Amino acid sequence: MSTQRVDIGQTSILWSASPRAPVGTDVTARHVAVVWGDAILAGPAGRATANDVATSWSVEPESPAVYDGYYAAAVITRDGCVAVGADVLGYFPVYYTEVGDVLLAGASPEPFRHHPAFREAISLEGLFTVLMFGGPFQGPCLLERVRRLRMGRLLRWRPREAAREIMHFELPTKHHDDASFDDHLDAVHAAHVQTARRHHPAGESYGLHLSGGLDSRFVAAYLHAQGADIRALTFGRGSDYEAECARAVARQLKFSHTLSEIGFEHYLDFAARCVRWEHLGCGMATMHMWGAIDPSRNLPNRSGNGYNRSREQPLFPTEFHALRKVLTQRAIPAETLRSLARGPEAHDIIDGLVERHESAYNALNDSPPERAWRLFTETYVRHYAASVPWRLSFGSWPVMWELDREFLDAWIGVPIAAMANRVLVETLLTRRFPRLARLPLDRNAHSRRPIAPSLAYRAREWLSFHAPRWVREARKAREGGASATAGERRHFYRHYDFDNPGWRSVREAAEPYRSLLADQFEMQAVNLVLPPPNALGSMPNPMTDGFAAKMLLGLISWMRQHSGR
């Protein structure tokens, strides 16, 4: 890690980042500015400099410039005015707090604790917010007076004035309802081509986190089409379904390809990092991705990633209470949290959070399916799926296509009903990249059926389906079940399994401190949600079960760190 610092007047910016991370600085007599990552200018102009950002963001009340790409930036003027912001969807975490006449802001709340004026106390509102939503929905964090900057906001602060979050970017709301299916295909294709060019300029080598699924396959296809020099990396074992599918794509596109498994023996370290640096702001379920940093350091300085394709999933429920269950499924649902919480004050806070969530849904100006997707983006995507890029940035800087306004215009321009169930994107891949559509596709399941299976594949599929029962049962036994056994060939199932050796080591380390929850929670209810380490088999499906237990486990670890025990 490379640690650096710039100062102006009584204000300082300090950071630690990978020595290869794209960090730009601008230090003048009037201001200092730092950009972490790639802030990309509109159109073909390329990447913004720290001076570009300083010139725009240091002026009020004019509208500050909005940039594409995965980045965060801070500008401080000679008179002490501060502006801090991040990418258009707020994937890059920005936290802040005010202590007297001091503003503290950073990518993690952890450094705030070491400022001499900061007084550490737990926030009940933040506690139940983080547990219910898997992160600080609309701002409140575990520590009192600490907030995460909301999606699409820019933080402004002046000496002797309160910090303000001003609107910086709003998701587009224009949908081309009258366009034909082929028109939608052409628009989405053109957006992919343009975004690939803007975010992966010619003349550089790039990494690619190639999972074997559809998302990263799309990125691979368009990067290959523009002739990019790509080195691909897949996490897992050579026998994993993900690895098999990713190898086939890399072979087809002639990409360099390596494989790296994340070991269970490192889970205690991953949990400690997750708790210390993220303060449960991204939940705990994906903590194993802290193990992706070291392998990513072998990639070029920037790496493409399979972007969030949430608009292409089955349509979300539009009745709010059904929608809320979907949005909080990877945290602790309100009903469960209410049974866990102790006392009327806690119950009032939880009820207020549910009302606030519903108010946020009702306040959105769009059709019910679009409102559901927008709330999904703010509630689930930012706190769960978008937790991984920040970790990866310490290895190879993430290139995120959905953090591009022109791409979002095209993507959101297609009505969500036309996107649902991935019909449009699967058709696009089949028409534009038919060879990739015929390759096996990882679906987080034992099936790797291609999007457009060849005649030979369909013949094998027919023979397999009509095989004798004993042959089918033997095949099923070889594939294994949803458990962290040596035979489990689904990478994510293996790592999400609450009974795998890594999670068991974290559970055993936290178990002596379970009583730390007693002040705020009913321990009998806690014991039902979070079984002791020797209780195995209580979470039969790793991809859907265990999220509430993992949140409580993370909270125990966080309380242990903050209690000094």
C-alpha positions in Angstrom: 0.0 0.0 0.0 1.1 3.5 -0.8 0.3 6.2 1.8 0.2 9.9 0.8 -0.9 13.2 2.1 -1.7 16.7 0.8 -2.4 19.8 2.9 -3.8 23.3 2.6 -4.3 25.6 5.5 -5.5 23.6 8.5 -7.0 20.8 6.3 -5.4 17.6 5.2 -6.2 14.7 2.8 -4.6 11.4 3.6 -5.0 8.1 1.9 -3.6 4.6 1.4 -4.1 2.9 -1.9 -2.5 0.3 -4.2 0.7 1.8 -5.7 -0.8 1.1 -9.1 -4.2 2.7 -8.4 -5.0 5.7 -10.7 -4.8 8.5 -8.2 -4.5 12.1 -9.4 -3.7 15.2 -7.4 -3.7 18.9 -8.0 -2.1 21.2 -5.4 -2.2 25.0 -5.9 -2.3 28.1 -3.8 -6.1 28.2 -4.1 -7.0 24.5 -3.6 -5.9 20.9 -3.2 -7.8 18.1 -5.0 -7.5 14.3 -5.2 -9.3 11.9 -7.5 -9.1 8.2 -6.7 -10.0 6.2 -9.8 -11.2 7.3 -13.2 -13.6 10.3 -13.3 -14.5 10.2 -17.0 -15.6 13.3 -18.9 -18.7 13.3 -21.1 -18.4 12.2 -24.7 -14.9 11.4 -26.2 -12.9 13.8 -23.9 -11.4 11.0 -21.8 -10.5 11.0 -18.1 -10.8 14.1 -16.0 -7.8 15.4 -14.1 -7.8 16.5 -10.5 -7.6 20.1 -11.8 -10.8 19.5 -13.9 -12.6 18.3 -10.8 -11.2 21.2 -8.6 -12.2 23.8 -11.1 -15.8 22.6 -11.1 -16.4 21.5 -7.6 -14.8 24.4 -5.8 -17.3 26.9 -7.2 -20.7 27.6 -5.7 -23.6 27.9 -6.4 -23.0 26.8 -10.0 -23.8 23.1 -10.7 -20.8 20.9 -10.2 -19.7 18.7 -13.0 -20.8 15.0 -13.0 -18.4 12.4 -14.1 -18.7 8.8 -15.2 -16.6 5.8 -14.0 -15.7 4.3 -10.6 -14.1 7.0 -8.5 -14.2 9.3 -5.5 -12.9 12.8 -5.3 -12.2 15.5 -2.7 -11.6 19.2 -3.2 -10.5 21.7 -0.4 -10.1 25.4 -1.0 -7.8 27.8 0.7 -10.7 29.2 2.8 -11.5 25.7 4.1 -14.5 24.8 1.9 -14.8 21.1 1.1 -16.5 19.1 -1.6 -16.5 15.3 -1.6 -18.3 13.0 -4.0 -18.2 9.7 -5.9 -19.5 7.9 -8.9 -23.1 8.5 -10.2 -24.6 5.5 -8.2 -22.5 6.0 -5.1 -20.8 2.6 -5.4 -17.6 4.0 -4.0 -18.2 4.4 -0.3 -18.0 7.9 1.2 -18.7 8.3 5.0 -18.6 11.6 6.9 -19.2 13.1 10.4 -18.9 16.5 12.0 -17.1 16.9 15.3 -17.5 20.5 16.6 -16.0 22.6 13.8 -14.2 19.7 12.2 -15.4 17.6 9.2 -14.1 14.1 8.8 -14.8 12.2 5.6 -13.4 9.0 4.2 -14.0 5.7 2.4 -14.4 4.0 5.8 -15.7 5.2 9.2 -12.8 3.5 11.0 -10.3 6.4 10.9 -12.8 8.7 12.5 -12.4 6.8 15.8 -8.8 7.9 16.0 -9.5 11.6 15.8 -9.0 13.1 19.3 -12.3 15.0 19.2 -14.4 12.0 18.1 -16.5 10.4 20.9 -17.5 6.9 20.0 -21.1 5.8 20.7 -23.4 3.3 19.0 -26.4 4.7 17.1 -29.6 2.7 17.6 -31.1 4.1 14.4 -27.9 3.2 12.5 -27.7 -0.3 14.1 -31.2 -1.3 13.0 -30.8 0.4 9.6 -27.7 -1.6 8.9 -29.2 -4.8 10.1 -32.5 -4.4 8.2 -31.0 -3.2 4.9 -27.6 -4.8 4.9 -26.1 -1.3 4.9 -26.7 2.3 5.8 -29.8 2.9 3.7 -30.2 6.7 3.3 -27.2 7.4 5.5 -27.3 6.2 9.2 -24.3 4.1 10.3 -23.4 2.0 13.4 -21.5 4.9 15.0 -23.5 7.9 16.2 -23.3 11.0 13.9 -21.6 9.0 11.1 -23.4 8.9 7.8 -22.8 7.4 4.4 -23.2 9.8 1.5 -26.4 9.0 -0.4 -26.6 7.8 -4.0 -26.3 10.7 -6.4 -25.3 13.3 -3.8 -22.3 15.6 -3.4 -21.1 16.6 0.1 -20.4 20.3 0.7 -19.1 21.8 3.9 -18.0 25.3 5.0 -16.3 26.2 8.3 -19.0 27.1 10.9 -21.8 25.7 8.7 -23.4 22.2 8.8 -22.5 19.7 6.1 -25.0 19.5 3.2 -25.7 16.7 0.8 -26.7 18.4 -2.5 -28.3 16.5 -5.4 -25.6 15.8 -7.9 -27.1 13.1 -10.2 -30.5 11.6 -10.7 -31.3 8.4 -12.6 -33.0 9.1 -15.9 -36.7 8.4 -16.1 -37.3 8.4 -19.9 -38.4 5.0 -21.3 -38.9 4.3 -25.0 -42.1 2.4 -24.6 -43.1 2.8 -28.3 -39.8 1.4 -29.7 -39.7 -2.1 -31.2 -37.8 -5.0 -29.7 -35.2 -4.7 -32.5 -34.8 -1.0 -31.8 -34.1 -1.8 -28.1 -31.5 -4.4 -29.2 -29.8 -1.8 -31.4 -29.8 0.8 -28.7 -28.4 -1.5 -26.0 -25.8 -2.8 -28.4 -24.6 0.7 -29.4 -24.4 1.7 -25.7 -22.2 -1.3 -25.0 -19.9 -0.5 -27.9 -19.6 3.2 -26.9 -19.1 2.4 -23.2 -16.4 -0.1 -23.9 -14.5 2.4 -25.9 -14.8 5.2 -23.3 -13.9 3.1 -20.3 -11.2 1.0 -22.0 -9.2 3.4 -24.2 -7.0 1.8 -26.8 -3.3 1.4 -26.0 -3.7 -0.2 -22.5 -3.9 -3.8 -21.3 -6.8 -4.7 -19.0 -7.7 -7.4 -16.6 -11.1 -9.0 -16.6 -12.8 -10.8 -13.7 -14.4 -13.6 -15.7 -16.9 -15.5 -13.7 -18.4 -17.9 -16.4 -21.8 -16.2 -16.1 -23.6 -13.9 -18.5 -22.5 -10.5 -17.0 -18.8 -10.8 -17.5 -19.3 -12.7 -20.8 -21.0 -9.6 -22.1 -18.0 -7.4 -21.1 -15.6 -10.0 -22.6 -17.4 -10.0 -25.9 -17.3 -6.2 -26.4 -13.7 -5.9 -25.2 -12.7 -8.6 -27.6 -14.7 -6.9 -30.4 -12.7 -3.7 -30.0 -9.4 -5.6 -30.0 -8.5 -5.0 -26.3 -5.5 -6.8 -24.8 -7.2 -8.8 -22.0 -5.9 -11.0 -19.1 -8.7 -12.8 -17.5 -9.0 -14.1 -13.9 -11.5 -16.5 -12.5 -11.9 -17.4 -8.8 -12.4 -21.0 -7.8 -11.1 -24.5 -8.4 -10.3 -26.0 -11.8 -13.2 -28.4 -11.4 -15.8 -25.7 -10.6 -18.6 -25.1 -13.1 -17.7 -21.4 -13.1 -14.1 -22.2 -14.1 -15.2 -24.6 -16.8 -17.5 -22.0 -18.4 -14.9 -19.2 -18.0 -12.2 -21.3 -19.6 -14.4 -21.9 -22.6 -15.0 -18.2 -23.1 -11.3 -17.3 -22.6 -10.3 -20.0 -25.1 -12.9 -18.8 -27.7 -11.6 -15.2 -27.4 -8.0 -16.2 -27.0 -7.6 -14.3 -23.7 -4.8 -15.1 -21.3 -6.6 -16.9 -18.4 -5.6 -17.7 -14.8 -7.5 -19.4 -11.9 -7.2 -18.6 -8.2 -9.0 -20.2 -5.3 -9.9 -18.2 -2.1 -8.9 -20.3 0.9 -11.2 -21.0 3.9 -8.1 -20.7 6.1 -8.2 -16.9 5.6 -11.8 -16.3 6.6 -10.9 -15.0 10.1 -8.8 -12.3 8.4 -11.6 -11.5 5.9 -14.1 -11.2 8.7 -11.8 -8.9 10.7 -11.3 -6.6 7.6 -15.0 -6.6 6.8 -15.9 -5.6 10.4 -13.1 -3.1 10.9 -13.1 -1.2 7.6 -16.7 -1.5 6.5 -18.6 -1.5 9.8 -21.1 -3.9 8.4 -21.9 -1.3 5.7 -22.0 -4.1 3.1 -23.2 -7.0 5.3 -21.0 -10.0 5.8 -22.0 -12.5 3.1 -19.4 -11.5 0.5 -16.5 -11.1 2.9 -14.6 -13.8 1.2 -14.0 -11.4 -1.7 -11.4 -9.6 0.5 -9.4 -12.7 -0.7 -9.6 -11.4 -4.3 -7.2 -8.6 -3.7 -3.9 -10.5 -3.9 -4.8 -12.4 -7.1 -6.0 -9.2 -8.7 -2.6 -7.6 -8.2 -1.3 -9.9 -10.9 -3.7 -8.2 -13.4 -3.1 -5.0 -15.3 -3.8 -1.7 -13.5 -7.5 -1.7 -14.5 -9.9 -4.6 -14.7 -13.4 -5.0 -16.2 -16.1 -6.6 -14.2 -19.5 -8.1 -14.9 -21.8 -5.2 -14.2 -25.0 -5.2 -12.2 -27.8 -6.5 -14.5 -30.7 -6.1 -12.1 -33.0 -4.7 -14.7 -32.8 -8.0 -16.5 -34.1 -10.2 -13.7 -37.7 -11.3 -13.2 -39.9 -8.3 -12.5 -39.9 -7.1 -8.9 -43.2 -7.2 -6.9 -44.8 -3.8 -7.0 -46.9 -4.2 -3.8 -44.6 -2.7 -1.3 -44.6 -5.3 1.5 -43.8 -8.0 -1.0 -41.1 -5.8 -2.5 -39.6 -5.1 0.9 -39.0 -8.8 1.6 -37.1 -9.0 -1.7 -35.0 -5.9 -1.0 -34.0 -7.1 2.5 -33.6 -10.8 1.8 -29.8 -10.6 2.3 -30.0 -8.9 5.6 -32.5 -9.3 8.5 -36.2 -8.8 7.5 -38.2 -6.3 9.6 -40.3 -9.0 11.2 -37.3 -11.0 12.3 -35.5 -7.9 13.5 -38.5 -6.9 15.6 -38.5 -10.3 17.3 -34.8 -9.9 18.0 -34.9 -6.3 19.3 -35.4 -5.6 23.0 -37.7 -2.8 24.2 -40.2 -0.3 22.8 -37.6 2.2 21.7 -36.1 -0.4 19.4 -39.5 -1.5 18.0 -40.4 2.2 17.3 -37.2 2.6 15.4 -37.8 -0.5 13.3 -41.3 0.5 12.5 -40.1 4.0 11.5 -37.5 2.4 9.2 -40.2 0.4 7.5 -42.3 3.6 7.0 -39.3 5.4 5.7 -38.6 2.7 3.2 -42.2 2.7 2.0 -42.1 6.5 1.8 -38.9 6.4 -0.4 -40.8 4.0 -2.7 -43.9 6.1 -3.0 -41.8 9.3 -3.6 -40.2 8.0 -6.7 -41.7 9.5 -9.9 -42.1 6.5 -12.2 -44.2 3.4 -12.9 -44.4 0.8 -10.1 -42.0 -1.7 -11.8 -39.4 1.1 -12.4 -39.8 2.4 -8.8 -39.2 -1.1 -7.5 -36.0 -1.4 -9.5 -34.8 2.1 -8.4 -35.3 1.2 -4.7 -33.6 -2.1 -5.3 -30.6 -0.2 -6.7 -30.4 2.1 -3.7 -31.2 -0.6 -1.1 -29.6 -3.8 -2.3 -27.2 -3.1 -5.1 -25.2 -0.3 -3.3 -24.9 -2.2 -0.1 -24.4 -5.8 -1.3 -23.3 -6.2 -4.9 -21.4 -3.0 -5.0 -19.3 -3.9 -1.9 -16.9 -5.9 -4.0 -15.4 -3.2 -6.3 -14.0 -1.2 -3.4 -12.1 -4.3 -2.2 -10.9 -5.1 -5.7 -9.6 -1.5 -6.0 -6.7 -2.5 -3.7 -5.6 -5.0 -6.4 -6.6 -3.8 -9.9 -8.9 -0.8 -10.3 -12.5 -1.8 -11.3 -14.0 -0.5 -14.5 -17.8 -0.4 -14.0 -19.9 0.1 -17.2 -23.1 0.9 -15.4 -21.4 4.0 -13.9 -21.8 5.8 -17.2 -24.6 8.2 -17.9 -25.0 7.4 -21.6 -25.1 3.7 -20.8 -27.7 4.3 -18.1 -29.8 6.4 -20.6 -29.8 3.5 -23.0 -30.3 0.8 -20.4 -33.1 2.6 -18.6 -34.6 3.7 -21.9 -35.6 0.1 -22.4 -38.8 -0.5 -20.4 -38.0 -2.9 -17.5 -40.7 -5.3 -18.7 -38.8 -5.7 -22.0 -35.6 -6.4 -20.0 -37.1 -8.9 -17.6 -35.8 -12.5 -17.5 -32.9 -11.5 -19.7 -34.7 -12.1 -22.9 -33.3 -9.0 -24.6 -29.7 -9.5 -23.6 -29.7 -13.2 -24.3 -31.1 -12.4 -27.8 -28.4 -9.7 -28.2 -25.6 -12.1 -27.3 -27.1 -14.7 -29.7 -27.3 -12.4 -32.6 -24.0 -10.4 -32.1 -21.8 -13.1 -30.6 -23.3 -16.5 -31.6 -20.2 -18.5 -30.7 -20.3 -17.2 -27.1 -24.0 -18.0 -26.9 -23.3 -21.6 -27.8 -20.8 -22.1 -24.9 -21.8 -23.5 -21.5 -23.1 -20.8 -19.2 -22.7 -20.7 -15.4 -26.1 -20.2 -13.8 -25.2 -20.8 -10.1 -26.6 -24.3 -10.6 -25.6 -27.7 -11.8 -27.0 -26.9 -15.2 -24.6 -25.1 -17.6 -27.0 -25.0 -20.5 -25.9 -22.5 -23.2 -28.1 -19.6 -24.2 -28.2 -21.0 -27.7 -27.3 -24.7 -27.5 -25.9 -26.4 -30.6 -27.6 -29.4 -32.2 -25.0 -31.7 -30.7 -25.6 -30.2 -27.2 -29.4 -30.7 -27.6 -28.9 -34.3 -28.6 -26.7 -35.0 -25.6 -29.3 -33.3 -23.4 -32.0 -35.5 -24.8 -30.0 -38.7 -24.2 -29.1 -37.5 -20.7 -32.8 -36.8 -19.9 -33.8 -40.3 -21.2 -31.0 -42.2 -19.5 -31.9 -45.0 -17.0 -32.7 -43.8 -13.5 -29.6 -45.3 -12.0 -27.4 -43.3 -14.4 -29.2 -40.1 -13.5 -28.9 -40.8 -9.8 -25.2 -41.6 -10.1 -24.6 -38.3 -12.0 -26.5 -36.4 -9.3 -24.4 -38.0 -6.6 -21.2 -37.0 -8.4 -22.4 -33.4 -8.7 -22.9 -33.1 -4.9 -25.5 -31.1 -3.0 -25.6 -27.6 -1.6 -22.9 -28.1 1.0 -19.2 -27.2 1.5 -17.9 -30.7 0.8 -14.9 -31.4 -1.3 -17.2 -32.4 -4.2 -19.2 -29.1 -4.3 -18.5 -27.6 -7.8 -20.4 -24.4 -7.4 -18.0 -21.7 -6.3 -20.5 -19.4 -4.7 -22.4 -22.2 -3.0 -19.1 -23.3 -1.4 -18.2 -19.9 -0.1 -21.7 -18.9 1.1 -22.2 -22.1 3.0 -22.4 -21.1 6.7 -21.1 -24.6 7.7 -17.9 -24.4 5.5 -14.6 -24.5 7.4 -14.0 -20.8 7.0 -17.4 -19.7 8.4 -17.1 -22.2 11.2 -13.8 -20.7 12.3 -15.4 -17.2 12.4 -18.4 -18.6 14.3 -16.1 -20.3 16.8 -14.0 -17.1 17.3 -17.2 -15.0 18.0 -19.0 -17.5 20.1 -17.5 -16.5 23.5 -18.7 -12.9 22.9 -22.3 -13.7 22.0 -23.4 -12.1 25.3 -22.4 -8.7 23.9 -25.7 -8.6 22.1 -27.7 -9.0 25.3 -28.2 -5.2 25.9 -30.1 -4.7 22.6 -31.5 -8.1 21.7 -33.5 -11.0 23.1 -31.0 -13.7 23.5 -33.5 -16.5 23.0 -34.4 -15.1 19.6 -30.7 -14.5 18.8 -30.0 -18.2 19.5 -32.7 -19.2 17.0 -31.3 -17.0 14.2 -27.7 -17.6 14.9 -27.1 -21.2 15.9 -23.9 -22.2 17.8 -20.9 -23.3 15.8 -21.5 -27.0 16.5 -25.0 -26.8 15.1 -24.5 -27.8 11.5 -27.0 -28.3 8.7 -29.3 -25.5 9.9 -28.9 -23.5 6.6 -29.8 -26.0 3.9 -29.5 -23.5 0.9 -26.4 -21.3 1.1 -27.6 -18.9 -1.6 -30.8 -18.1 0.3 -30.3 -19.0 3.9 -28.0 -17.6 6.6 -27.9 -13.9 5.8 -29.5 -12.9 9.1 -27.1 -15.2 11.0 -24.1 -13.7 9.2 -25.3 -10.1 10.1 -25.5 -11.0 13.8 -22.2 -12.8 13.6 -20.6 -9.6 12.1 -22.3 -7.5 14.8 -20.8 -9.6 17.6 -17.4 -9.2 16.0 -17.9 -5.4 15.6 -19.0 -5.0 19.2 -16.0 -7.0 20.4 -13.7 -4.7 18.5 -15.4 -1.6 19.9 -15.7 -2.9 23.4 -12.0 -3.6 23.7 -12.6 -7.3 24.7 
